[in-house]
Amino acid sequence: MTTQMQYARQGIITEAMKFVAKQEHVTEEFIRRGLAQGTIAICCNINHKNLQPCGVGAGLRVKVNANIGTSDSFPELAPELGKLHAAIAAGADSVMDLSTGDNITASRRAIIANSKIMVGTVPIYQATVETIKKRGAVVEMTKDDLFDVIRMQAQDGADFMTLHCGINRNVIKTLIDEGRIMDIVSRGGSFITGWMLHNDAENPLYEYFDEILDICEEYDVTISLGDGLRPGCLADATDRAQIQELLNLGELTQRAWQRGVQVMVEGPGHVPYNQIAANIQLQKRICHNAPFYVLGPLVTDVAPGYDHITGAIGGTLAAVSGADFLCYVTPAEHLGLPDLQDVREGVIASKIAAHAADLARGNVDAWTWDNAMAKARKELNWEKQLSLAMDPIKAREYRNKKNKSTEEACSMCGEYCAVKIVRKYLDEHKKEVIK
C-alpha cells in the first residue's frame, strides 16, 4: 500500500488531497507539499470507506476531536453511537474511540462504520482489558498481545492511533529522579510504565517501533505519538520527564517519515497559561513541525465542572502558538464519563477556541464568518444571526426564551438598543451629507 505521504513525495495528488484542498480553500499543491514535508497529515485509513478526508497541520483550519467510548461502568454501545452523532452535529472533525467496556471490537467497528469523520483509537486500552480478562493483570501482557491489537484496529479502519512509543527506560528514570505531584495521569502511559517496571523490560512500542511502521504503512494509519508523561497538574508542567519523552518523540517522528508514515504528536495536558506558548514552540522545533495535537491545555486545576472552559482558554493560546488539533475537554472531565450534553458542550467550547485561533492566524474563512455575523447584527437580522451562530440550537433557545417574537431589538436593551439608535441617526446624517 502507498500512503498519502508517499504519494505526495512522488508528486501525485490523490483524491483525498483534492478533497482537503477544496475544504480548506487552498491549492492542491499546498496540500501535497505539506504532506511530503510532514507538516500536514490526512488521517485516512484505506479501510475507512465512508470517510470524508480531513487535513491537520500548518496553514489549515484548527481541528477539534471528541473522545467517546464505553467503560466498564457504562458498557453499552448505543449511548456512544449517540455521542458520535452529537459530536458530528456539533462540528467535531474527529472522534476517538476510548472504549474499555465489554466488547471493544464491536464498539470500534460500529463507530467507524457510522462515522464520516476521522476515528482514532488507543490500542493499549483494548490490549490491557483483554490481558486482564485472560491473565489477571496488565503486567502479564505480551508484546504479541499488544501488536495483534494494533494490527486488528488498523484492519478495522482506524485513521489514527495514539501509541505511547516515547516512554523508554531513560524517561522513567528521569520521572523518578524528577519527582512529581501527580506522577502519570495518562492511562496508556500508566499501563506501559507499570508493565516496564514489573517486567524490568523496555517499552515494546519503542523497542519494536519498526514493526508498528510496517502495520501503519500497510493501511495508511497516522501515528499519533502519545504523551504518556503529559502533566496532570500545573505543578508538573514542562519538567524534565515531559521534555525527555518529547525528545524521543522527535526521534520517532523522523523514523516514521523515513518510511513515509504520517505522524501527529500529542502534547499536554495541564499547563500554566504563561508556559503554553513555550511548550508549543518547543514541541514544534523538536518534532520538526509535525502536526501537534493537544488536550486542552487546562490552565487551572481547580475548576471541575467547568473544565471545558479551562481547556478552551488554554486551547486558544495553544493554537495561536502553533497547535493544529485540539482534543476537547467536557464539563465532566475529572468527574465521570461524559453524557450526550457534555459531549456537545465540550465540542462547542473547543470549536470556539479553535475558531478564535483561526481568526488570530488570519484564516480567511474564519474572518468571512465573523464579518457575516457582524453585518447581520447591524441589520438586526435575527434569523441570519441564529444561522451563523456556533451553536444555532442554543442561540435560538435563548432568543425565543428571552424575547417577544415581535421585538426587533433584544430584551437586554429594548428601545435603548445602540444598534437601532445609531442606525437611525447615522443613516439620517448620511442622507443629509449626500444632499
ChimeraX attribute file (.defattr): number of C-alpha atoms within 10 A of each C-alpha:
attribute: neighborCount
match mode: 1-to-1
recipient: residues
	/A:1	10
	/A:2	14
	/A:3	23
	/A:4	29
	/A:5	28
	/A:6	21
	/A:7	17
	/A:8	23
	/A:9	17
	/A:10	11
	/A:11	13
	/A:12	14
	/A:13	17
	/A:14	13
	/A:15	11
	/A:16	20
	/A:17	25
	/A:18	17
	/A:19	16
	/A:20	21
	/A:21	20
	/A:22	12
	/A:23	14
	/A:24	18
	/A:25	12
	/A:26	14
	/A:27	13
	/A:28	19
	/A:29	16
	/A:30	13
	/A:31	28
	/A:32	26
	/A:33	17
	/A:34	21
	/A:35	26
	/A:36	21
	/A:37	19
	/A:38	26
	/A:39	23
	/A:40	28
	/A:41	27
	/A:42	26
	/A:43	30
	/A:44	27
	/A:45	27
	/A:46	20
	/A:47	17
	/A:48	24
	/A:49	13
	/A:50	13
	/A:51	22
	/A:52	15
	/A:53	22
	/A:54	22
	/A:55	29
	/A:56	27
	/A:57	26
	/A:58	20
	/A:59	20
	/A:60	21
	/A:61	24
	/A:62	29
	/A:63	25
	/A:64	28
	/A:65	29
	/A:66	28
	/A:67	25
	/A:68	24
	/A:69	27
	/A:70	23
	/A:71	16
	/A:72	11
	/A:73	10
	/A:74	15
	/A:75	18
	/A:76	16
	/A:77	21
	/A:78	12
	/A:79	15
	/A:80	23
	/A:81	19
	/A:82	14
	/A:83	23
	/A:84	29
	/A:85	18
	/A:86	18
	/A:87	28
	/A:88	19
	/A:89	12
	/A:90	20
	/A:91	21
	/A:92	25
	/A:93	25
	/A:94	26
	/A:95	26
	/A:96	25
	/A:97	26
	/A:98	20
	/A:99	27
	/A:100	22
	/A:101	20
	/A:102	19
	/A:103	15
	/A:104	22
	/A:105	17
	/A:106	10
	/A:107	24
	/A:108	25
	/A:109	17
	/A:110	16
	/A:111	23
	/A:112	26
	/A:113	16
	/A:114	14
	/A:115	21
	/A:116	18
	/A:117	25
	/A:118	27
	/A:119	28
	/A:120	28
	/A:121	25
	/A:122	24
	/A:123	25
	/A:124	26
	/A:125	20
	/A:126	24
	/A:127	22
	/A:128	23
	/A:129	20
	/A:130	22
	/A:131	19
	/A:132	15
	/A:133	10
	/A:134	12
	/A:135	11
	/A:136	13
	/A:137	14
	/A:138	21
	/A:139	19
	/A:140	16
	/A:141	22
	/A:142	14
	/A:143	13
	/A:144	11
	/A:145	16
	/A:146	20
	/A:147	20
	/A:148	14
	/A:149	19
	/A:150	24
	/A:151	17
	/A:152	14
	/A:153	23
	/A:154	27
	/A:155	18
	/A:156	20
	/A:157	25
	/A:158	31
	/A:159	31
	/A:160	29
	/A:161	27
	/A:162	22
	/A:163	24
	/A:164	31
	/A:165	26
	/A:166	26
	/A:167	28
	/A:168	22
	/A:169	17
	/A:170	13
	/A:171	22
	/A:172	18
	/A:173	11
	/A:174	17
	/A:175	20
	/A:176	11
	/A:177	11
	/A:178	13
	/A:179	13
	/A:180	17
	/A:181	11
	/A:182	12
	/A:183	18
	/A:184	19
	/A:185	15
	/A:186	18
	/A:187	13
	/A:188	22
	/A:189	22
	/A:190	16
	/A:191	19
	/A:192	25
	/A:193	25
	/A:194	14
	/A:195	20
	/A:196	19
	/A:197	14
	/A:198	11
	/A:199	11
	/A:200	10
	/A:201	13
	/A:202	18
	/A:203	21
	/A:204	21
	/A:205	21
	/A:206	19
	/A:207	13
	/A:208	14
	/A:209	15
	/A:210	15
	/A:211	13
	/A:212	21
	/A:213	21
	/A:214	15
	/A:215	18
	/A:216	28
	/A:217	25
	/A:218	17
	/A:219	24
	/A:220	30
	/A:221	31
	/A:222	28
	/A:223	27
	/A:224	26
	/A:225	26
	/A:226	27
	/A:227	27
	/A:228	28
	/A:229	32
	/A:230	29
	/A:231	27
	/A:232	21
	/A:233	22
	/A:234	19
	/A:235	15
	/A:236	24
	/A:237	23
	/A:238	19
	/A:239	17
	/A:240	16
	/A:241	26
	/A:242	22
	/A:243	20
	/A:244	19
	/A:245	25
	/A:246	28
	/A:247	15
	/A:248	20
	/A:249	26
	/A:250	21
	/A:251	14
	/A:252	21
	/A:253	24
	/A:254	17
	/A:255	15
	/A:256	22
	/A:257	18
	/A:258	11
	/A:259	16
	/A:260	25
	/A:261	29
	/A:262	33
	/A:263	29
	/A:264	30
	/A:265	27
	/A:266	27
	/A:267	26
	/A:268	26
	/A:269	26
	/A:270	26
	/A:271	25
	/A:272	19
	/A:273	16
	/A:274	11
	/A:275	14
	/A:276	25
	/A:277	17
	/A:278	13
	/A:279	19
	/A:280	22
	/A:281	16
	/A:282	15
	/A:283	24
	/A:284	20
	/A:285	11
	/A:286	17
	/A:287	23
	/A:288	16
	/A:289	23
	/A:290	30
	/A:291	26
	/A:292	28
	/A:293	29
	/A:294	27
	/A:295	22
	/A:296	30
	/A:297	29
	/A:298	28
	/A:299	25
	/A:300	18
	/A:301	16
	/A:302	10
	/A:303	15
	/A:304	16
	/A:305	15
	/A:306	15
	/A:307	26
	/A:308	26
	/A:309	23
	/A:310	24
	/A:311	30
	/A:312	31
	/A:313	21
	/A:314	28
	/A:315	33
	/A:316	25
	/A:317	23
	/A:318	32
	/A:319	29
	/A:320	20
	/A:321	19
	/A:322	22
	/A:323	33
	/A:324	28
	/A:325	29
	/A:326	32
	/A:327	26
	/A:328	30
	/A:329	31
	/A:330	33
	/A:331	25
	/A:332	18
	/A:333	19
	/A:334	13
	/A:335	10
	/A:336	9
	/A:337	17
	/A:338	19
	/A:339	16
	/A:340	18
	/A:341	14
	/A:342	19
	/A:343	27
	/A:344	24
	/A:345	20
	/A:346	32
	/A:347	31
	/A:348	23
	/A:349	27
	/A:350	33
	/A:351	27
	/A:352	18
	/A:353	27
	/A:354	28
	/A:355	24
	/A:356	20
	/A:357	25
	/A:358	23
	/A:359	18
	/A:360	16
	/A:361	18
	/A:362	11
	/A:363	17
	/A:364	13
	/A:365	15
	/A:366	18
	/A:367	16
	/A:368	12
	/A:369	14
	/A:370	15
	/A:371	12
	/A:372	13
	/A:373	19
	/A:374	13
	/A:375	13
	/A:376	17
	/A:377	15
	/A:378	13
	/A:379	15
	/A:380	16
	/A:381	14
	/A:382	16
	/A:383	11
	/A:384	15
	/A:385	20
	/A:386	19
	/A:387	14
	/A:388	16
	/A:389	15
	/A:390	17
	/A:391	19
	/A:392	15
	/A:393	12
	/A:394	11
	/A:395	16
	/A:396	17
	/A:397	11
	/A:398	11
	/A:399	15
	/A:400	10
	/A:401	10
	/A:402	12
	/A:403	15
	/A:404	12
	/A:405	10
	/A:406	6
	/A:407	10
	/A:408	16
	/A:409	20
	/A:410	17
	/A:411	14
	/A:412	10
	/A:413	10
	/A:414	13
	/A:415	13
	/A:416	12
	/A:417	15
	/A:418	13
	/A:419	14
	/A:420	17
	/A:421	12
	/A:422	12
	/A:423	14
	/A:424	11
	/A:425	11
	/A:426	12
	/A:427	12
	/A:428	12
	/A:429	12
	/A:430	10
	/A:431	10
	/A:432	9
	/A:433	8
	/A:434	7
	/A:435	6
